[in-house]
Amino acid sequence: MNVGFSTRFCRKCLALSLSVETMNRFAKLTDPSYDVYKSYGFSKGHPIGLHEAADRIVGDMVQRGYYIDFVETLIKADSQGYMGRKYALRGLDDVIGDVLQAGYSYDNATGQFFEDQEKQITKNWGRLLEGDERQMAVLRLDVAGNTALVKNNSRPLIDKAYGDLREVVNGAVVSRFGRLWTWEGDGALGVFMLGDYSRYAIFAAMEILNEMFVYNKADNPLNSPIKLRIAVHSGGLAYSESATQFLKADTIRTVINLESKAAVPNSMVLSESLAMSQDQSLLNIFSDPKIVPNSTDKYRIYQVNMERS
């Protein structure tokens, strides 16, 4: 990952404001597997200077792909405190300013940095390294009856309609801080990690279905409507530049299975595990739980009534 900012402000902030133990505690809050003593090869409690600890922790956070997450942890400790105690972090404004200068914006509501989408949009949100695993929500989309559409319409019309579809999907996903990890012509995989990512994925799917409802009535140049099957699920997922790698993940396989076996044209299915974390007011627009054919997995379905072909 191209960090794009100087970490000297952060190293200075830590050394001026925190003990080695507290620095290490905040690093662990960011990455539970981390320990500065292990990083040095020392036993716990071995003396480490403030500047040495700050240098090592910040360097490790960068190397592991957790630097921005670490800065978010520091902001929370400074503004809200930790375990009943507030920490006045000297020079934190400089740390934040450096991240903003690197092309990010900060959202006070979520306490997170977001890639400034007016400047750049990258698949890793400008913060993940190869193999970094996070909790994410995944939106799987497929065009039902794609083969018949392609067969029964001219190539220019197909290109126009599918280009319009991609614009709708991209807009719904990116506007909610999601990223399109694959686009296969008749299908897409959108991934959400920041903010209320599960809810963002659900709302993106609804927007896509409803936008295409209007598109089919008013602007579709094809001789039949574009019908979509969408599934949304969440779980652990490791970032990779290689589609071959991330498509092997259980979370991805689950959402693809939901889309192919449970979704019907003009619908979105929501895994029951994801549904259980949502407000009842949202679930009221979905069906009661159903069982995926030939499986014990459960899902709920939301449908949009479109014109018949």
PLY file of the C-alpha trace (Angstrom):
ply
format ascii 1.0
element vertex 309
property float x
property float y
property float z
element edge 308
property int vertex1
property int vertex2
end_header
0.00 0.00 0.00
1.26 3.45 -0.85
0.82 5.17 2.51
1.32 8.64 1.05
1.94 10.46 4.33
4.76 10.98 6.79
4.39 8.95 9.99
6.80 11.16 11.90
3.90 13.14 13.37
2.38 9.96 14.76
5.68 8.71 16.19
6.23 12.07 17.87
2.66 12.16 19.21
3.04 8.73 20.82
6.42 9.44 22.38
5.23 12.74 23.85
1.90 11.49 25.15
1.89 7.82 26.15
3.79 5.21 28.08
5.12 2.18 26.22
2.43 0.00 27.81
-0.33 2.36 26.68
1.07 2.61 23.16
1.12 -1.18 23.02
-2.45 -1.36 24.40
-3.77 0.94 21.68
-1.88 -1.04 19.04
-3.54 -4.20 20.35
-6.95 -2.52 20.16
-6.23 -1.97 16.49
-4.65 -5.35 15.77
-5.33 -7.89 18.56
-2.41 -10.07 17.46
0.12 -7.28 17.92
2.68 -6.96 20.72
5.59 -4.53 20.58
7.69 -6.72 22.87
7.29 -9.70 20.53
8.09 -7.44 17.60
11.42 -6.65 19.22
11.92 -10.25 20.34
11.80 -9.21 23.99
9.95 -10.73 26.92
7.01 -8.68 28.22
8.15 -5.80 30.42
11.62 -5.59 28.91
12.69 -1.92 28.94
12.00 -0.11 25.66
12.52 3.63 25.19
9.52 5.81 24.35
10.87 6.87 20.96
11.97 3.33 20.10
8.56 1.93 20.99
6.77 4.64 19.02
8.97 4.02 15.97
8.45 0.27 16.10
4.69 0.41 16.67
4.02 2.92 13.92
6.30 1.07 11.51
4.56 -2.22 12.26
1.11 -0.67 11.87
2.13 0.59 8.42
3.63 -2.75 7.43
0.57 -4.68 8.57
-1.82 -2.30 6.82
-3.35 -0.96 10.02
-1.92 2.55 10.17
-5.16 4.41 9.43
-7.05 2.12 11.81
-4.43 2.91 14.45
-4.90 6.66 13.98
-8.66 6.13 14.35
-7.98 4.32 17.64
-5.90 7.28 18.84
-8.63 9.75 17.89
-11.18 7.74 19.85
-8.89 7.53 22.89
-8.34 11.28 22.77
-11.99 12.25 22.28
-13.87 9.52 24.16
-11.24 7.94 26.37
-10.57 4.28 27.07
-11.59 2.26 30.14
-12.89 5.40 31.84
-9.78 7.47 31.22
-9.16 10.17 28.61
-5.81 10.59 26.94
-4.61 14.02 25.80
-2.53 13.20 22.73
-0.13 16.03 21.93
0.22 16.69 18.24
-2.76 14.54 17.23
-4.07 17.33 15.00
-0.87 17.09 12.96
-1.33 13.32 12.64
-4.90 13.79 11.42
-3.93 16.63 9.08
-1.30 14.44 7.46
-3.84 11.71 6.74
-6.26 14.25 5.28
-3.49 15.66 3.09
-2.89 12.16 1.75
-6.35 12.08 0.16
-8.70 11.00 2.93
-11.65 12.61 4.66
-12.78 12.01 8.24
-16.36 11.19 9.19
-17.22 12.22 12.75
-20.33 10.03 12.84
-18.45 6.78 12.24
-15.03 7.84 13.53
-13.40 6.59 10.36
-11.25 7.91 7.55
-12.66 7.46 4.08
-10.80 7.62 0.83
-11.66 10.98 -0.72
-13.68 9.65 -3.63
-13.38 12.89 -5.56
-9.63 12.28 -5.75
-9.31 8.50 -6.00
-11.26 5.25 -5.71
-9.23 2.11 -5.16
-10.32 -1.49 -4.57
-8.55 -1.57 -1.18
-10.00 1.75 0.04
-6.41 3.00 0.15
-5.79 1.08 3.37
-5.68 -2.71 2.93
-2.67 -4.85 2.14
-2.71 -8.22 0.39
-4.14 -10.78 2.81
-5.62 -8.29 5.29
-8.78 -9.84 6.70
-11.71 -7.70 7.84
-15.41 -8.08 8.46
-17.17 -7.05 5.25
-20.55 -7.24 3.55
-20.72 -8.61 0.03
-23.31 -7.89 -2.66
-23.52 -10.43 -5.47
-25.47 -9.44 -8.61
-26.34 -11.47 -11.70
-28.44 -10.73 -14.77
-31.16 -13.36 -15.05
-31.63 -14.63 -18.60
-28.44 -13.01 -19.84
-27.96 -15.52 -22.68
-31.42 -14.82 -24.13
-30.90 -11.05 -23.87
-27.62 -11.23 -25.74
-29.08 -13.55 -28.38
-32.20 -11.48 -29.04
-30.66 -7.99 -29.15
-27.97 -6.35 -31.25
-24.50 -5.85 -29.81
-24.78 -2.01 -29.75
-28.03 -2.21 -27.77
-26.57 -4.77 -25.36
-23.50 -2.60 -24.85
-25.69 0.43 -24.17
-28.01 -1.34 -21.72
-25.24 -3.11 -19.83
-23.25 0.08 -19.70
-26.24 1.77 -18.11
-26.60 -1.12 -15.66
-22.97 -0.85 -14.66
-23.39 2.89 -14.07
-26.36 2.23 -11.77
-24.51 -0.51 -9.85
-21.31 1.48 -9.53
-23.19 4.54 -8.30
-25.16 2.60 -5.69
-22.05 0.82 -4.39
-19.46 3.61 -4.43
-21.81 6.23 -2.97
-21.97 4.01 0.13
-18.19 3.63 0.35
-18.30 0.19 -1.23
-16.05 -1.10 -3.99
-16.68 -3.26 -7.06
-14.21 -6.11 -6.86
-15.38 -7.91 -10.00
-17.54 -7.19 -13.01
-18.05 -10.08 -15.39
-20.32 -8.59 -18.04
-23.52 -10.06 -16.63
-22.57 -10.10 -12.96
-20.84 -8.09 -10.27
-19.39 -8.40 -6.80
-19.58 -5.33 -4.57
-17.81 -5.25 -1.19
-18.47 -2.94 1.78
-16.15 -2.44 4.77
-16.52 1.08 6.17
-19.19 2.70 8.30
-22.42 0.74 8.75
-21.25 -1.55 5.98
-23.96 -4.23 6.23
-26.75 -1.68 6.02
-24.95 0.10 3.18
-24.83 -3.16 1.20
-28.55 -3.79 1.74
-29.51 -0.25 0.70
-27.24 -0.43 -2.34
-29.01 -3.60 -3.46
-32.42 -1.97 -2.98
-31.34 1.09 -4.93
-30.10 -1.04 -7.81
-33.37 -2.99 -8.01
-35.52 0.12 -7.87
-33.37 2.11 -10.29
-33.60 -0.75 -12.79
-37.38 -0.89 -12.28
-37.56 2.69 -13.54
-34.96 2.02 -16.24
-36.93 -0.92 -17.63
-40.06 1.20 -17.88
-38.50 4.34 -19.36
-35.04 3.86 -20.88
-34.31 0.22 -21.63
-33.41 -0.10 -25.35
-33.72 -3.91 -25.31
-36.79 -5.87 -26.35
-37.25 -7.25 -22.83
-36.52 -6.04 -19.30
-33.21 -6.53 -17.50
-33.99 -8.76 -14.53
-31.55 -9.00 -11.66
-30.85 -11.50 -8.92
-28.98 -10.05 -5.94
-27.74 -11.57 -2.68
-26.18 -9.87 0.35
-24.16 -11.57 3.07
-21.42 -10.60 5.52
-18.44 -12.26 7.14
-14.68 -12.32 7.32
-12.93 -11.65 4.03
-9.26 -11.25 3.15
-8.33 -8.58 0.63
-6.48 -9.72 -2.48
-5.64 -8.20 -5.82
-6.30 -11.64 -7.30
-9.92 -12.57 -7.97
-8.82 -16.20 -7.98
-7.85 -15.81 -4.33
-10.78 -13.92 -2.82
-13.37 -15.93 -4.75
-12.29 -18.96 -2.70
-13.39 -17.32 0.56
-16.34 -18.88 2.43
-18.10 -15.50 2.58
-17.92 -15.16 -1.20
-18.99 -18.75 -1.84
-21.97 -18.28 0.49
-23.23 -15.13 -1.22
-22.81 -16.69 -4.68
-24.73 -19.75 -3.51
-27.51 -17.54 -2.15
-27.78 -15.62 -5.41
-27.84 -18.74 -7.60
-30.10 -20.96 -5.47
-32.38 -18.61 -3.54
-32.79 -15.38 -5.52
-35.45 -15.07 -8.21
-35.52 -12.44 -10.98
-36.06 -8.91 -9.63
-35.19 -9.82 -6.07
-32.58 -9.51 -3.33
-31.95 -12.24 -0.81
-30.44 -11.50 2.57
-28.63 -14.18 4.54
-30.35 -14.89 7.85
-27.08 -14.40 9.74
-26.93 -10.85 8.41
-30.65 -10.28 8.87
-30.36 -11.04 12.59
-28.23 -7.92 13.10
-30.69 -5.58 11.38
-33.55 -3.49 12.78
-37.00 -5.02 12.62
-38.24 -1.93 10.77
-35.95 -2.86 7.89
-36.73 -6.58 8.03
-40.45 -5.81 7.72
-40.01 -5.32 3.98
-38.48 -8.78 3.63
-40.20 -12.17 3.72
-40.10 -14.45 6.72
-37.02 -16.71 6.84
-36.84 -19.38 4.15
-34.43 -22.29 3.67
-32.01 -22.43 0.73
-32.79 -25.52 -1.40
-30.65 -28.53 -0.51
-29.15 -26.66 2.43
-29.72 -25.72 6.05
-28.89 -22.04 5.34
-31.70 -19.54 5.79
-32.47 -16.31 3.98
-35.07 -13.58 3.54
-36.18 -12.12 0.26
-37.16 -8.66 -1.00
-38.82 -8.39 -4.42
-39.61 -5.61 -6.86
-42.54 -6.16 -9.22
-41.53 -5.30 -12.75
-43.34 -5.50 -16.02
-43.61 -8.88 -17.58
-41.50 -9.67 -20.62
0 1
1 2
2 3
3 4
4 5
5 6
6 7
7 8
8 9
9 10
10 11
11 12
12 13
13 14
14 15
15 16
16 17
17 18
18 19
19 20
20 21
21 22
22 23
23 24
24 25
25 26
26 27
27 28
28 29
29 30
30 31
31 32
32 33
33 34
34 35
35 36
36 37
37 38
38 39
39 40
40 41
41 42
42 43
43 44
44 45
45 46
46 47
47 48
48 49
49 50
50 51
51 52
52 53
53 54
54 55
55 56
56 57
57 58
58 59
59 60
60 61
61 62
62 63
63 64
64 65
65 66
66 67
67 68
68 69
69 70
70 71
71 72
72 73
73 74
74 75
75 76
76 77
77 78
78 79
79 80
80 81
81 82
82 83
83 84
84 85
85 86
86 87
87 88
88 89
89 90
90 91
91 92
92 93
93 94
94 95
95 96
96 97
97 98
98 99
99 100
100 101
101 102
102 103
103 104
104 105
105 106
106 107
107 108
108 109
109 110
110 111
111 112
112 113
113 114
114 115
115 116
116 117
117 118
118 119
119 120
120 121
121 122
122 123
123 124
124 125
125 126
126 127
127 128
128 129
129 130
130 131
131 132
132 133
133 134
134 135
135 136
136 137
137 138
138 139
139 140
140 141
141 142
142 143
143 144
144 145
145 146
146 147
147 148
148 149
149 150
150 151
151 152
152 153
153 154
154 155
155 156
156 157
157 158
158 159
159 160
160 161
161 162
162 163
163 164
164 165
165 166
166 167
167 168
168 169
169 170
170 171
171 172
172 173
173 174
174 175
175 176
176 177
177 178
178 179
179 180
180 181
181 182
182 183
183 184
184 185
185 186
186 187
187 188
188 189
189 190
190 191
191 192
192 193
193 194
194 195
195 196
196 197
197 198
198 199
199 200
200 201
201 202
202 203
203 204
204 205
205 206
206 207
207 208
208 209
209 210
210 211
211 212
212 213
213 214
214 215
215 216
216 217
217 218
218 219
219 220
220 221
221 222
222 223
223 224
224 225
225 226
226 227
227 228
228 229
229 230
230 231
231 232
232 233
233 234
234 235
235 236
236 237
237 238
238 239
239 240
240 241
241 242
242 243
243 244
244 245
245 246
246 247
247 248
248 249
249 250
250 251
251 252
252 253
253 254
254 255
255 256
256 257
257 258
258 259
259 260
260 261
261 262
262 263
263 264
264 265
265 266
266 267
267 268
268 269
269 270
270 271
271 272
272 273
273 274
274 275
275 276
276 277
277 278
278 279
279 280
280 281
281 282
282 283
283 284
284 285
285 286
286 287
287 288
288 289
289 290
290 291
291 292
292 293
293 294
294 295
295 296
296 297
297 298
298 299
299 300
300 301
301 302
302 303
303 304
304 305
305 306
306 307
307 308
